[in-house]
Amino acid sequence: MRRLLVFLLLIVGVGVVPAHGQTAPPISEITLGTSTEGRPITAVRIGEGSRKLALVGNTHGAPEANTYGLLLQLIEYFRLRPDEVPQELSLYLIPTLNPDGLALGTRFNARQVDLNRNMDTAADSCPENDWRNLVAGAYGIVSDTGGAFPESEVESRLIRDFLLDAGAVIFFHSNAGVVFPACQHPPSTRLGQVFADGAGYEFIPVWDRYVITGGMHDWAGGLGIAAITPELVSGELTEFEQNVRGTQAVLGNVVGLIPELEPRSIGGVPVQPVIWRAWTAWGAERLWGKPVAPPKSDGRGGWQQLFDNGLLQYHPERSATTRVTEVALLGRDWLGGRVVPREEPGSGRFFPATGHNLDGLFRDFWTIYGGLPIFGFPLTGEEPGLDERGLPVITQTFERAQMMRPLDATTIAEIRLRPLGRLRWAQANARTSATKVRPR
């Protein structure tokens, strides 16, 4: 209660007035999703520029409640001075990523997972920070709080999917009194130096107090997003003046500090940069295979690209949501008009929306590799079928993919997706070839 009172007094004390003579960028409030216990995770957006910068507070719940208070103050400050946000920028301020921890008085989320140890950091060049369940924390504490698997938590997946088109992100923590960047990522280092100089904090190029595995900053840096972690000096105070100066220093050099998305390719095939991030974050080649064709404009400002096992889509108009990228509904297409009888609830998870069960190895695979946003609802139960080589398999079709496993499979490592993307590509080529040879 004392902390909350301090925060309210500090917020009321931010007495500034809007600048005149300029057109202020628009301000909107957004609900990005909900926490494990259903509490809203919200953001305030200022500006509509093409470069996306996110400020994220309170990943560690109650012990770092001062970062929640800091973000509330920053929101009020920029509400009154939106003209400080450059026109080429969309600035997002997220007061808390862990509302459950804040409400329950814990560092962890409602499932006792440390959200800043739960990310899949395998895409960066620092193997020592790769995700693990047993993690190090402050004060020499070691605990099994990394989660059951990378990005096992709804909060982790929310911030992952929201940032896939971001240029930069700042994750506020406390209380080491330093600023540090994502591992071995020069744009993150430049961003950290500018923020630290503006705020008056010490910049350190490498966090050396203990090993942070599965950290959000390292996850972001591995995808080419400039990412830093300012650690407030105090565990109680918001240090607003320092952090607004650090933020202003960044806003004063948006073009130099927030990089444009760099070109990407896989196996020599160009890949649209945001789609490359989604492919990497959502299982990469293990799940989706390789690209079978270059990216293609959707005619509405977005892009889509076929991979062996699916069609990935990028929707720039959804930048303020967690659905800026998605997997197309090729599973629905595969079924065509086939009518699949509904099932009765079984021993696994039943989906009333489609009337089908999900159990066993397919349930485990579906859960670990993305769940409903990635695969969609099950459209069938488990069925016998043949793979592309004509071998017998068990299949289950979902809105966005079809899973296959051998008849005697015992682990999820034996599950793979049917190459619906390659089949779509082959069908399109066949139609094109037939058109070209059609007699006049």
C-alpha positions in Angstrom: 0.0 0.0 0.0 2.8 2.4 0.8 4.4 1.8 -2.6 1.1 2.4 -4.4 0.6 5.7 -2.5 4.1 6.8 -3.5 3.4 6.0 -7.1 0.1 8.0 -7.1 1.8 11.0 -5.5 4.6 10.9 -8.0 2.2 10.5 -11.0 0.1 13.5 -9.8 3.3 15.5 -9.5 4.2 15.2 -13.2 3.0 18.6 -14.0 3.8 19.4 -17.6 1.9 21.2 -20.4 1.5 20.2 -24.0 3.7 22.0 -26.6 1.9 24.4 -29.0 2.1 24.9 -32.7 2.5 21.2 -33.6 0.0 18.5 -34.6 0.1 16.0 -31.7 0.2 12.3 -32.7 -2.8 10.2 -31.8 -3.0 8.4 -28.5 -4.9 5.1 -28.0 -5.3 2.5 -25.3 -5.0 -1.2 -26.3 -5.7 -4.5 -24.6 -3.1 -6.9 -25.9 -4.4 -9.9 -24.1 -4.9 -11.4 -20.6 -2.7 -13.1 -18.0 -2.9 -16.6 -16.8 -5.6 -15.6 -14.3 -7.4 -13.4 -16.8 -6.1 -10.0 -15.8 -5.8 -7.6 -18.8 -2.3 -6.7 -20.2 -2.7 -3.3 -21.7 -0.6 -0.8 -23.7 -0.9 2.9 -24.5 0.1 3.8 -28.1 1.3 7.2 -29.0 1.9 8.0 -32.7 1.4 6.0 -35.9 4.9 5.9 -37.4 6.3 2.9 -39.2 9.0 2.3 -36.5 7.9 0.5 -33.4 9.4 1.1 -30.0 8.0 -0.7 -26.9 8.7 0.2 -23.2 7.8 -2.7 -21.0 7.4 -2.5 -17.2 6.9 -5.0 -14.4 7.9 -8.4 -15.7 8.8 -9.4 -12.2 5.6 -8.6 -10.4 5.4 -7.2 -6.9 9.2 -7.1 -6.1 9.7 -4.7 -9.0 6.4 -2.8 -8.6 8.4 0.4 -9.0 8.8 -0.3 -12.7 5.0 -0.5 -12.9 4.8 2.9 -11.3 7.5 4.3 -13.6 5.5 3.2 -16.7 2.4 4.8 -15.4 4.3 8.1 -14.9 5.8 7.8 -18.4 2.3 7.3 -19.8 1.0 10.4 -18.1 4.1 12.4 -19.2 3.7 11.5 -22.9 -0.1 11.9 -22.8 0.6 15.6 -22.0 3.6 15.9 -24.4 2.8 13.6 -27.3 4.7 16.0 -29.6 7.9 14.6 -28.1 7.2 11.3 -30.0 8.7 11.6 -33.5 6.3 11.3 -36.4 8.2 8.2 -37.7 7.6 6.3 -34.5 4.8 4.3 -32.9 5.6 4.3 -29.1 4.0 1.6 -27.0 4.0 1.7 -23.2 3.1 -1.5 -21.3 2.8 -0.9 -17.6 2.9 -4.5 -16.5 3.5 -7.8 -18.3 2.9 -9.7 -15.1 -0.4 -8.4 -13.5 -0.8 -11.7 -11.7 2.5 -11.4 -9.9 1.7 -7.8 -9.1 -1.6 -8.8 -7.6 -0.4 -11.9 -5.8 2.7 -10.4 -4.3 5.2 -12.5 -6.1 8.1 -12.2 -8.6 6.6 -15.0 -10.7 3.4 -15.4 -12.7 0.4 -17.3 -11.4 2.0 -20.6 -12.4 5.2 -19.8 -10.5 7.3 -19.2 -13.7 9.8 -16.4 -14.0 8.7 -14.7 -17.2 12.2 -13.3 -17.8 13.7 -16.8 -17.8 11.0 -18.3 -20.1 11.9 -17.1 -23.6 13.5 -19.2 -26.4 16.9 -17.4 -26.9 18.4 -20.0 -29.2 18.4 -17.5 -32.2 21.2 -15.4 -30.7 24.9 -16.1 -30.8 25.3 -16.8 -27.0 24.5 -20.4 -26.2 25.2 -19.8 -22.5 21.9 -17.9 -22.2 19.7 -20.6 -23.8 16.5 -21.5 -22.0 16.6 -24.0 -19.2 14.1 -24.9 -16.4 16.7 -24.5 -13.6 17.6 -20.8 -13.5 19.7 -18.3 -11.6 18.2 -15.2 -10.0 19.1 -12.3 -7.7 20.8 -12.9 -4.3 22.3 -16.2 -5.5 18.9 -18.0 -5.6 18.7 -21.0 -8.0 15.2 -22.4 -8.7 13.3 -24.5 -11.2 11.2 -21.5 -12.4 12.1 -21.3 -16.1 8.9 -23.0 -17.1 8.1 -26.4 -18.5 9.4 -25.4 -21.9 10.4 -22.2 -23.7 7.5 -19.7 -23.9 5.3 -22.0 -22.0 3.4 -19.0 -20.5 0.6 -16.9 -22.0 2.4 -13.7 -21.0 5.6 -14.8 -22.7 3.8 -15.7 -25.9 1.9 -12.4 -25.8 5.1 -10.2 -25.7 6.8 -12.5 -28.3 4.0 -12.1 -30.8 3.5 -8.4 -30.1 7.1 -7.6 -30.8 7.6 -9.5 -34.0 7.5 -6.3 -36.1 9.2 -4.1 -33.5 12.4 -2.1 -34.1 13.4 -1.7 -30.4 12.2 -2.6 -26.9 13.2 -1.5 -23.5 12.5 -3.8 -20.6 12.6 -2.0 -17.2 13.8 -3.9 -14.1 15.2 -3.2 -10.7 17.5 -2.8 -8.8 21.1 -3.2 -10.0 21.5 0.4 -11.2 22.9 -0.4 -14.6 21.8 -0.6 -18.3 22.8 -3.6 -20.4 22.0 -4.8 -24.0 21.1 -8.1 -25.7 24.0 -10.4 -26.0 26.4 -9.5 -28.9 24.0 -7.4 -30.7 25.5 -4.0 -31.9 22.1 -2.1 -32.3 21.2 -3.1 -28.7 24.6 -1.9 -27.5 24.1 1.5 -29.2 20.6 1.8 -27.8 21.8 1.0 -24.3 24.7 3.5 -24.4 22.4 6.3 -25.5 19.7 5.5 -22.9 22.3 5.1 -20.1 24.0 8.4 -21.0 20.6 10.2 -21.0 19.5 8.7 -17.7 22.7 8.9 -15.9 22.9 5.2 -15.3 26.0 3.1 -15.7 26.2 1.2 -19.0 27.7 -2.3 -18.9 28.1 -4.2 -22.2 27.5 -7.6 -20.6 25.5 -8.6 -17.6 28.0 -10.4 -15.4 26.3 -10.8 -12.0 24.9 -14.3 -12.8 23.7 -16.0 -16.0 20.3 -14.9 -17.3 18.9 -17.8 -19.3 15.7 -17.3 -21.4 15.8 -13.5 -21.0 13.5 -11.3 -23.0 16.2 -8.9 -24.0 18.3 -11.8 -25.5 15.3 -13.3 -27.2 14.6 -9.9 -28.9 18.3 -9.3 -29.9 18.4 -12.8 -31.5 15.6 -11.7 -33.9 17.3 -8.4 -34.7 15.3 -6.2 -32.4 17.4 -3.6 -30.5 16.8 -4.5 -26.9 18.1 -3.2 -23.5 17.4 -3.7 -19.8 17.7 -0.6 -17.6 17.9 -1.8 -14.0 16.7 1.0 -11.6 19.0 1.8 -8.7 16.2 1.5 -6.2 13.8 -1.3 -5.5 11.1 1.2 -4.4 11.5 4.5 -6.2 10.5 5.0 -9.8 13.4 7.3 -10.7 11.2 9.0 -13.1 13.4 12.0 -13.9 16.3 9.7 -14.9 14.2 7.4 -17.0 12.3 10.1 -18.8 15.6 11.7 -19.8 16.9 8.3 -21.0 13.7 7.8 -23.0 14.0 11.3 -24.5 17.6 10.6 -25.5 16.3 7.6 -27.5 13.4 9.6 -29.0 15.9 12.2 -30.2 17.6 9.7 -32.4 15.0 7.3 -33.6 16.4 6.8 -37.1 19.9 6.1 -35.8 18.8 3.8 -32.9 15.8 1.8 -34.2 17.1 -0.1 -37.2 15.1 -0.9 -40.3 14.3 -4.5 -40.6 17.2 -6.2 -42.3 16.9 -8.5 -45.4 16.7 -12.2 -44.6 17.1 -15.4 -46.6 16.8 -19.1 -45.9 18.7 -21.5 -48.1 19.2 -18.8 -50.7 15.5 -17.9 -50.8 14.6 -14.4 -49.7 12.3 -14.2 -46.8 10.2 -11.1 -45.8 11.9 -9.9 -42.5 8.8 -10.0 -40.2 7.8 -13.4 -41.6 11.4 -14.5 -41.0 11.0 -13.5 -37.3 7.7 -15.4 -37.1 9.2 -18.5 -38.7 12.2 -18.3 -36.3 10.0 -17.7 -33.2 7.5 -20.3 -34.0 9.6 -23.4 -34.5 11.7 -22.5 -37.6 12.6 -25.4 -39.9 11.6 -28.1 -37.3 8.0 -27.0 -37.6 7.6 -25.2 -40.9 10.4 -26.5 -43.2 12.1 -24.2 -45.7 10.6 -21.5 -48.0 9.3 -22.9 -51.3 8.9 -19.5 -53.0 9.9 -15.9 -52.4 7.5 -13.6 -50.5 4.4 -12.3 -52.3 2.5 -9.1 -51.7 -1.1 -9.7 -50.6 -2.2 -6.6 -52.5 -3.2 -4.8 -49.3 0.2 -3.7 -47.9 1.0 -7.1 -46.3 3.0 -10.1 -47.3 2.7 -13.9 -47.4 5.1 -16.6 -48.0 4.8 -20.4 -48.5 7.0 -22.8 -46.6 7.0 -26.5 -46.8 4.4 -27.0 -44.1 2.4 -23.8 -44.1 1.7 -20.3 -45.3 2.9 -17.5 -43.1 1.3 -14.0 -43.4 2.3 -10.5 -42.2 -0.4 -7.9 -41.6 1.1 -4.4 -41.0 -2.3 -3.0 -40.1 -2.3 -5.3 -37.1 0.9 -3.9 -35.6 -1.0 -2.8 -32.4 -2.0 -6.4 -31.7 -0.4 -9.8 -31.1 -1.7 -11.0 -34.5 0.6 -9.0 -36.8 1.7 -12.3 -38.2 -0.3 -15.5 -38.5 -0.4 -19.0 -40.0 -2.9 -19.3 -42.9 -5.9 -21.7 -42.7 -4.4 -24.4 -44.9 -5.8 -27.1 -42.7 -9.3 -26.0 -43.6 -8.3 -26.0 -47.2 -7.0 -29.5 -47.0 -10.3 -30.8 -45.7 -12.2 -29.0 -48.4 -15.9 -29.7 -48.1 -15.4 -33.0 -46.2 -17.9 -33.3 -43.3 -16.3 -34.6 -40.2 -18.7 -36.0 -37.5 -18.4 -34.3 -34.1 -17.1 -36.4 -31.2 -18.1 -36.8 -27.6 -15.8 -35.3 -24.9 -13.0 -37.8 -24.2 -10.1 -38.1 -21.9 -8.0 -35.3 -23.3 -9.0 -31.7 -24.1 -12.3 -31.2 -25.8 -13.1 -28.2 -28.0 -16.8 -27.5 -28.1 -16.3 -25.0 -30.9 -15.5 -27.7 -33.4 -16.5 -30.9 -31.5 -13.2 -32.7 -31.4 -10.8 -34.0 -28.8 -7.0 -33.4 -28.5 -5.0 -36.0 -26.5 -1.8 -37.8 -26.2 1.2 -36.9 -28.3 -0.7 -34.5 -30.5 -1.9 -32.6 -27.5 1.6 -32.3 -26.2 3.0 -31.2 -29.6 0.1 -28.7 -30.0 0.7 -27.2 -26.6 4.5 -26.9 -26.8 4.7 -25.5 -30.3 2.1 -22.8 -30.0 -1.4 -23.9 -29.3 -4.5 -22.2 -30.6 -2.8 -19.1 -32.2 -0.4 -21.2 -34.2 -2.4 -24.4 -35.1 -6.0 -23.3 -34.5 -8.9 -25.6 -33.4 -8.9 -29.3 -34.2 -11.1 -30.0 -37.2 -10.9 -33.8 -36.9 -10.1 -36.4 -34.4 -7.2 -38.7 -34.8 -7.5 -40.6 -38.2 -5.6 -43.2 -40.1 -3.9 -41.9 -43.3 -0.9 -42.0 -45.5 2.0 -39.6 -45.6 3.5 -38.1 -48.8 5.6 -41.3 -49.3 2.5 -43.5 -49.0 3.4 -44.8 -45.5 0.6 -45.4 -43.0 0.4 -42.7 -40.3 -2.1 -41.3 -37.8 -3.1 -37.7 -38.6 -5.1 -34.9 -37.0 -6.1 -31.9 -38.9 -6.3 -28.4 -37.4 -7.4 -25.1 -38.9 -3.8 -24.1 -39.9 -1.9 -27.4 -40.1 -2.1 -31.2 -40.2 0.0 -33.3 -37.7 1.2 -36.8 -38.6 2.9 -39.5 -36.5 3.9 -43.1 -37.1 1.5 -45.7 -35.9 3.9 -46.7 -33.1 5.1 -43.2 -32.1 6.1 -42.7 -28.5 7.5 -39.2 -28.4 6.6 -35.8 -29.9 10.0 -35.8 -31.7 8.3 -38.3 -34.2 5.5 -35.9 -35.0 5.8 -33.7 -38.1 3.5 -31.5 -40.2 2.1 -32.5 -43.5 3.7 -30.3 -46.2 0.6 -28.3 -47.0 2.6 -25.3 -48.1 4.5 -27.3 -50.7 1.3 -29.0 -51.9 -0.3 -25.5 -52.3 2.7 -24.4 -54.3 2.7 -27.5 -56.5 -1.0 -27.1 -57.2 -0.5 -23.4 -58.2 2.3 -24.3 -60.5 0.3 -27.1 -62.1 -2.6 -24.7 -62.8 -0.1 -22.1 -64.3 1.5 -24.8 -66.5 -1.9 -26.0 -67.7 -2.9 -22.5 -68.6 0.3 -22.0 -70.6 -0.1 -25.1 -72.7 -3.9 -24.8 -73.2 -4.6 -24.9 -77.0 -6.1 -21.9 -78.7 
